[in-house]
């Protein structure tokens, strides 16, 4: 069976992140991709120049239309923007049994804020406890916890545990911001810790990495109910998409991943 995966996120017209990256990653991982837009953005590989949120009622209507007609096997949530949209998404997903992967998109790679500061509490209290797994990077984890960004693996473990105390059932904490030649990611669930390690890929083309990983993970969770196996598969796919990114020539800043690297081999 081909799983139906719903992405709830903002649009990136340059195609590297947001809904566009989600649709590519879901498709490349064997899912049927669906999308509910939360915001339009004007952005490219060098940054975000404008954001136009979708009305919360329209976000609700998009999700309701899908639920009324189509089986949803997993959900990925990305950019939400503000507290009203967070509340609308939570209400629209009420009663849905499919696993939910929450990527707490707060700041774009270029430094532009994508989640209002006052909405962090709503994200933490309303959606974080509903997620099967959350996938923050180190600055996002620190933002959720209201603390300094982790500088070591020990601090990563402590912050992942802190997120579980807030209600997250599992945490996939991305360690790409740590220095060094090895990129460590931590999965913390009820059974304990699992580290995923790989040599760091030296490239400027990392735009949309978080969107890609979380969408791949949602798709793999619908295919492989075991979280650890699903996380390993999603991470492997994302690393190969990063490794293949230099074959693309897209923009002058942080370029996108090559989501369909396997088709070009």
MIBA-392297 format. One record per residue (C-alpha): x, y, z; residue number from 1. Coordinates in Angstrom, 1 decimal. Layout:
// residues N
- X / Y / Z / NUM
...
//
This chain:
// residues 265
- 0.0 / 0.0 / 0.0 / 1
- 1.2 / 3.5 / -0.9 / 2
- 0.7 / 5.7 / 2.3 / 3
- -1.0 / 9.0 / 2.1 / 4
- 1.0 / 11.7 / 3.8 / 5
- -0.3 / 15.2 / 4.7 / 6
- 2.2 / 18.0 / 5.0 / 7
- 1.0 / 21.2 / 6.8 / 8
- 3.5 / 23.9 / 6.2 / 9
- 4.4 / 27.1 / 4.4 / 10
- 5.3 / 27.6 / 0.7 / 11
- 8.8 / 28.2 / -0.6 / 12
- 8.6 / 29.5 / -4.2 / 13
- 12.3 / 28.6 / -4.8 / 14
- 11.4 / 25.0 / -4.2 / 15
- 14.1 / 24.1 / -1.7 / 16
- 12.1 / 24.1 / 1.6 / 17
- 8.6 / 24.2 / 3.0 / 18
- 5.7 / 22.5 / 1.2 / 19
- 7.7 / 22.1 / -2.0 / 20
- 10.5 / 20.2 / -0.3 / 21
- 7.9 / 18.1 / 1.7 / 22
- 6.1 / 17.0 / -1.5 / 23
- 9.4 / 16.0 / -3.1 / 24
- 10.7 / 14.1 / 0.0 / 25
- 7.3 / 12.3 / 0.6 / 26
- 7.2 / 11.2 / -3.0 / 27
- 10.9 / 10.1 / -3.1 / 28
- 10.3 / 8.0 / 0.0 / 29
- 7.3 / 6.2 / -1.5 / 30
- 4.3 / 8.1 / -0.3 / 31
- 1.4 / 10.0 / -1.9 / 32
- 2.0 / 13.6 / -0.9 / 33
- -0.8 / 16.0 / 0.1 / 34
- -0.5 / 19.6 / 1.4 / 35
- -2.3 / 22.2 / 3.4 / 36
- -0.7 / 25.6 / 3.1 / 37
- -0.2 / 27.8 / 6.2 / 38
- 1.6 / 30.7 / 4.6 / 39
- 2.9 / 32.1 / 1.4 / 40
- 6.5 / 33.3 / 1.5 / 41
- 8.7 / 35.3 / -0.9 / 42
- 12.1 / 33.7 / -0.6 / 43
- 15.0 / 32.3 / -2.4 / 44
- 18.3 / 30.6 / -1.5 / 45
- 19.5 / 33.9 / 0.1 / 46
- 16.7 / 34.6 / 2.4 / 47
- 13.0 / 35.4 / 3.1 / 48
- 11.7 / 38.8 / 2.0 / 49
- 8.0 / 38.5 / 2.8 / 50
- 5.5 / 36.3 / 4.6 / 51
- 1.7 / 36.3 / 4.0 / 52
- -0.1 / 33.9 / 6.4 / 53
- -3.1 / 31.9 / 5.3 / 54
- -6.2 / 32.7 / 7.3 / 55
- -6.6 / 30.1 / 10.1 / 56
- -10.1 / 29.3 / 8.8 / 57
- -8.7 / 28.4 / 5.4 / 58
- -6.1 / 26.2 / 7.0 / 59
- -8.8 / 24.4 / 8.8 / 60
- -10.9 / 24.1 / 5.6 / 61
- -8.0 / 22.5 / 3.7 / 62
- -7.4 / 19.9 / 6.3 / 63
- -11.1 / 19.2 / 6.7 / 64
- -11.5 / 18.7 / 3.0 / 65
- -8.8 / 16.1 / 3.0 / 66
- -10.1 / 14.3 / 6.1 / 67
- -13.6 / 14.1 / 4.6 / 68
- -12.4 / 12.2 / 1.5 / 69
- -8.9 / 10.7 / 1.9 / 70
- -7.3 / 8.3 / 4.4 / 71
- -4.3 / 10.0 / 6.1 / 72
- -1.5 / 7.6 / 7.1 / 73
- 0.9 / 10.2 / 8.6 / 74
- 1.1 / 14.0 / 9.1 / 75
- 4.1 / 16.3 / 9.0 / 76
- 3.7 / 19.7 / 10.5 / 77
- 6.2 / 22.5 / 9.6 / 78
- 5.9 / 26.3 / 9.5 / 79
- 2.8 / 27.5 / 11.4 / 80
- 3.7 / 31.2 / 11.9 / 81
- 1.4 / 32.2 / 14.8 / 82
- -0.7 / 31.0 / 17.7 / 83
- -4.0 / 31.2 / 15.9 / 84
- -2.7 / 28.9 / 13.1 / 85
- -1.4 / 26.5 / 15.7 / 86
- -4.8 / 26.3 / 17.4 / 87
- -6.5 / 25.8 / 14.1 / 88
- -4.3 / 23.0 / 13.1 / 89
- -4.7 / 21.2 / 16.4 / 90
- -8.4 / 21.5 / 16.2 / 91
- -8.5 / 20.3 / 12.6 / 92
- -6.4 / 17.2 / 13.5 / 93
- -8.5 / 16.3 / 16.6 / 94
- -9.2 / 12.5 / 16.7 / 95
- -6.8 / 11.6 / 13.9 / 96
- -5.0 / 8.4 / 14.8 / 97
- -2.2 / 8.8 / 12.2 / 98
- 1.4 / 9.5 / 13.6 / 99
- 2.3 / 13.2 / 13.6 / 100
- 5.8 / 14.4 / 13.0 / 101
- 6.3 / 18.0 / 14.3 / 102
- 9.2 / 20.0 / 12.8 / 103
- 9.1 / 23.2 / 14.9 / 104
- 10.1 / 25.7 / 12.2 / 105
- 11.0 / 28.9 / 14.0 / 106
- 13.9 / 30.6 / 12.1 / 107
- 14.9 / 30.2 / 8.5 / 108
- 18.5 / 29.3 / 7.6 / 109
- 19.1 / 33.0 / 6.7 / 110
- 18.0 / 34.1 / 10.2 / 111
- 14.5 / 35.3 / 9.4 / 112
- 12.0 / 34.4 / 12.1 / 113
- 9.1 / 32.2 / 10.9 / 114
- 7.3 / 31.6 / 14.2 / 115
- 6.2 / 34.6 / 16.2 / 116
- 7.9 / 34.6 / 19.6 / 117
- 4.6 / 34.7 / 21.4 / 118
- 3.5 / 31.6 / 19.6 / 119
- 6.3 / 29.4 / 21.0 / 120
- 4.2 / 28.7 / 24.2 / 121
- 1.2 / 27.6 / 22.1 / 122
- 3.4 / 25.3 / 20.0 / 123
- 4.9 / 23.8 / 23.2 / 124
- 1.6 / 23.3 / 25.0 / 125
- -0.8 / 22.4 / 22.2 / 126
- 1.0 / 20.5 / 19.5 / 127
- 4.2 / 19.1 / 21.1 / 128
- 2.3 / 16.6 / 23.3 / 129
- 0.4 / 15.4 / 20.3 / 130
- 3.4 / 14.5 / 18.2 / 131
- 4.7 / 11.0 / 17.8 / 132
- 8.1 / 12.6 / 17.4 / 133
- 9.4 / 16.2 / 17.1 / 134
- 12.5 / 17.0 / 15.0 / 135
- 14.1 / 20.3 / 16.2 / 136
- 17.6 / 21.4 / 15.5 / 137
- 19.7 / 22.7 / 18.4 / 138
- 18.5 / 26.4 / 18.2 / 139
- 14.9 / 25.3 / 18.0 / 140
- 15.2 / 23.0 / 20.9 / 141
- 16.8 / 25.8 / 22.9 / 142
- 13.9 / 28.1 / 21.9 / 143
- 11.3 / 25.6 / 23.0 / 144
- 13.1 / 25.1 / 26.4 / 145
- 14.0 / 28.8 / 26.9 / 146
- 17.7 / 28.0 / 27.4 / 147
- 21.1 / 28.3 / 25.7 / 148
- 21.8 / 26.3 / 22.5 / 149
- 23.5 / 23.0 / 23.3 / 150
- 27.2 / 22.9 / 22.8 / 151
- 27.9 / 19.2 / 23.4 / 152
- 26.4 / 15.8 / 23.2 / 153
- 25.8 / 15.8 / 26.9 / 154
- 23.8 / 19.0 / 26.6 / 155
- 21.9 / 17.5 / 23.6 / 156
- 20.8 / 14.6 / 25.8 / 157
- 19.7 / 16.9 / 28.6 / 158
- 17.7 / 19.1 / 26.3 / 159
- 16.1 / 16.1 / 24.6 / 160
- 15.1 / 14.8 / 28.0 / 161
- 13.7 / 18.3 / 28.8 / 162
- 11.5 / 18.2 / 25.7 / 163
- 10.2 / 14.8 / 26.8 / 164
- 9.3 / 16.3 / 30.1 / 165
- 7.2 / 18.9 / 28.2 / 166
- 5.2 / 16.0 / 26.7 / 167
- 7.0 / 15.0 / 23.6 / 168
- 6.8 / 11.2 / 23.2 / 169
- 10.0 / 11.0 / 21.2 / 170
- 12.6 / 13.6 / 20.2 / 171
- 14.8 / 13.5 / 17.1 / 172
- 17.4 / 16.2 / 17.9 / 173
- 19.5 / 17.3 / 15.0 / 174
- 23.1 / 18.0 / 15.9 / 175
- 24.3 / 19.6 / 12.7 / 176
- 25.1 / 22.9 / 14.6 / 177
- 27.8 / 21.2 / 16.7 / 178
- 31.3 / 21.7 / 15.5 / 179
- 33.4 / 18.9 / 14.1 / 180
- 33.7 / 16.6 / 11.2 / 181
- 31.0 / 14.2 / 12.4 / 182
- 27.3 / 15.2 / 12.4 / 183
- 25.5 / 13.5 / 15.3 / 184
- 21.7 / 13.2 / 15.6 / 185
- 20.0 / 11.9 / 18.8 / 186
- 16.8 / 10.0 / 19.0 / 187
- 15.4 / 9.8 / 22.5 / 188
- 12.2 / 7.8 / 23.1 / 189
- 10.7 / 5.8 / 26.0 / 190
- 13.3 / 3.1 / 25.5 / 191
- 16.3 / 5.3 / 25.7 / 192
- 18.9 / 7.0 / 23.4 / 193
- 20.0 / 6.1 / 19.9 / 194
- 22.8 / 8.1 / 18.2 / 195
- 23.0 / 8.4 / 14.4 / 196
- 26.4 / 9.6 / 13.2 / 197
- 27.9 / 10.3 / 9.8 / 198
- 30.7 / 12.4 / 8.3 / 199
- 29.7 / 16.0 / 7.7 / 200
- 29.1 / 16.8 / 4.0 / 201
- 30.9 / 20.0 / 3.1 / 202
- 28.4 / 21.9 / 1.0 / 203
- 26.5 / 25.1 / 0.8 / 204
- 23.4 / 23.3 / -0.4 / 205
- 21.5 / 22.6 / 2.8 / 206
- 18.3 / 24.7 / 2.3 / 207
- 15.3 / 22.6 / 3.4 / 208
- 17.3 / 19.9 / 5.3 / 209
- 14.9 / 20.0 / 8.3 / 210
- 11.8 / 20.0 / 6.1 / 211
- 13.2 / 17.0 / 4.1 / 212
- 14.1 / 14.9 / 7.1 / 213
- 10.8 / 15.4 / 8.9 / 214
- 8.8 / 14.6 / 5.7 / 215
- 10.9 / 11.6 / 5.0 / 216
- 10.4 / 10.5 / 8.6 / 217
- 6.6 / 10.9 / 8.4 / 218
- 6.5 / 8.8 / 5.3 / 219
- 8.8 / 6.1 / 6.7 / 220
- 6.6 / 6.0 / 9.9 / 221
- 3.6 / 5.2 / 7.8 / 222
- 5.5 / 2.4 / 6.1 / 223
- 7.7 / 1.2 / 9.1 / 224
- 5.8 / 1.6 / 12.4 / 225
- 9.1 / 1.1 / 14.3 / 226
- 10.4 / 4.7 / 15.0 / 227
- 14.0 / 3.8 / 15.2 / 228
- 14.0 / 2.0 / 11.9 / 229
- 12.0 / 4.8 / 10.3 / 230
- 14.4 / 7.4 / 11.7 / 231
- 17.4 / 5.5 / 10.3 / 232
- 15.8 / 5.3 / 6.9 / 233
- 14.8 / 8.9 / 6.8 / 234
- 18.3 / 10.1 / 7.9 / 235
- 20.0 / 7.9 / 5.3 / 236
- 17.7 / 9.4 / 2.6 / 237
- 18.4 / 13.0 / 3.7 / 238
- 22.2 / 12.5 / 3.8 / 239
- 22.2 / 11.1 / 0.3 / 240
- 20.0 / 14.1 / -0.8 / 241
- 22.6 / 16.4 / 0.7 / 242
- 25.5 / 14.5 / -0.9 / 243
- 23.8 / 14.8 / -4.3 / 244
- 23.0 / 18.5 / -3.9 / 245
- 26.2 / 19.8 / -5.6 / 246
- 25.0 / 18.5 / -8.9 / 247
- 22.2 / 21.1 / -8.8 / 248
- 22.8 / 24.8 / -9.8 / 249
- 20.0 / 26.7 / -7.9 / 250
- 20.6 / 30.2 / -6.6 / 251
- 23.5 / 32.0 / -5.1 / 252
- 23.0 / 31.3 / -1.4 / 253
- 22.1 / 28.1 / 0.5 / 254
- 21.0 / 25.8 / -2.3 / 255
- 18.5 / 23.0 / -2.1 / 256
- 19.0 / 19.3 / -1.6 / 257
- 18.6 / 16.9 / -4.5 / 258
- 15.5 / 15.1 / -3.4 / 259
- 15.4 / 12.8 / -6.5 / 260
- 19.1 / 11.9 / -6.5 / 261
- 18.2 / 8.3 / -7.1 / 262
- 16.7 / 9.1 / -10.5 / 263
- 19.9 / 10.8 / -11.6 / 264
- 22.3 / 8.0 / -10.7 / 265
//
